Amino acid sequence: MQTKEHGTARASRAGNASGYADGLRDGACEYLVRHLQPAAPPKRDCAVLYVPQGFEAIDQGVIEALRRTVREVYVAEAARMAEHASLVRPDWMLVLNGLHVFPPDHLEQVDAVRSLGIRTAIWFADDPYVTADTMYIAPRYDAVLTHELSTIPMYRERGCANVHYMPLAVDQARFKPMKAEAKYRSDICFIGQAFWNRVEMFDAIAPYLKTRKVFIAGGLWDRLRSYKELKRFIRPGWLPVEESIKYYNGARIVINLHRTTEAGKDNKNVLDLPGRSINPRTYEISACGTLQLTDTREDLPQYYSPGAELETFGSAEELIAKLDHYLTHEDERRAIALRGLRRTLADHTYVRRLQQIAEVLGW
């Protein structure tokens, strides 16, 4: 009887401690979100036709930011962008990525839009993984924006005179802190395709992951040597964006591991350009108020302070050590996550990024 009472008491104390920690996190996140909403910038006297890529996590954020940035915004499907441009006659046509869902006559349509005197810009969000295609797409536009530092010289060498380094950002109306139901909670979370470098890393840390509550989602994870051991943690296939946000919020730590850039390894990086810039997931995880452990890219310190606003790792051994540290140091984990949220809301929303685009393109 006494043992049962002691067990009940321990469970109660653990529940109270967990509830207290959740309350601290939720309250601090709510304060930051409320007080760091991006100010509405003065609208530019410019009409922009936006052509989405079909990236759910990016397109809507860009569209809403455009509506706060310029006088008029139109949205057209890729298959009908020239027709739409001829009807509304915008000052600029801004295209996201120009790949995958774009029709075979994509570039002919761009030529037709330019012949109307409409300026065109493309913002590449998949660099450098698809240079086999983008090296031919970029010269057909008046201006090229890319989130990847390594591709800028390549575009200039191919005759693009107006090339700008433009990082991605986050749709803070979608990626945001929220209370997570029990089914979304984990110690460690990773969401993404099992590219070969990720397979190698997760195989290396599998013995540690087995001791924790883990959630992994994405395709190709059956490539793991340790698949049988980790299968219970894996949700195969694509995870809807709204579900991803819930899992980010429910995790104590989210791992961000950039995909390999090696030509022929799950990409079309035929020029074998290095990956020097961070991915959009970097902003999205931090926008949820969750601690992120990411591998390093050259431009990361421009956007976040490692060790203060997120954490980094360079090897499987370092990743395990930092996972273990922050899973046993709640205050440190929460403080870094909150500083990352604050930095994201202040500097890395699409409203802020569209202001930068408007400036460099002269809207």
GIQUIJO-V596076 format. One record per helix or strand of 3 or more residues. SS is the DSSP state (@ for helix, = for strand). FROM is the first residue (numbers start at 1). TO is the last residue. Records with the same first field share a line. If there is no record, write none. Layout:
SS=FROM-TO + FROM-TO
//
This chain:
@=2-35 + 56-69 + 78-88 + 106-115 + 131-140 + 149-157 + 182-184 + 196-209 + 221-223 + 227-233 + 241-250 + 280-287 + 300-303 + 316-327 + 330-347 + 350-361
==44-51 + 70-76 + 92-96 + 119-124 + 143-146 + 163-165 + 186-191 + 214-218 + 234-237 + 251-256 + 291-295 + 310-313
//
